[in-house]
Amino acid sequence: MSWQADFVLLTYRIRKERLNKGLSQIEAANLIGVCERSYRDFEAGKSDLSSSRLFKLAQALGIQILIS
């Protein structure tokens, strides 16, 4: 699998878990300290997050990220 496919899968899982937890994009953005626009762009696959923010978000959503 390519890194692009991995990124799409990651953003899909994050969106799914965010919705399962009842969080809005604004609430998720506030949780990790980014503006709503940056978060929206991340979920849409248009931009990325710093690794520290990505891990913080994953932890809050209960998603495990493995780096190989």
KAHURA-V178468 format. One line per field, one symbol per residue. ss: DSSP state (H for helix, E for strand, - for the rest). burial: + if it has 24 or more other ideal C-beta (glycine too) atoms within 12 Angstrom, else -. Layout:
# KAHURA-V178468
ss = ???
burial = ???
This chain:
# KAHURA-V178468
ss = --HHHHHHHHHHHHHHHHHH----HHHHHHHH---HHHHHHHH-------HHHHHHHHHHH-------
burial = ---------++--++-++----+-+--++-++-+---++--++-----+---++--++--+-+-+---
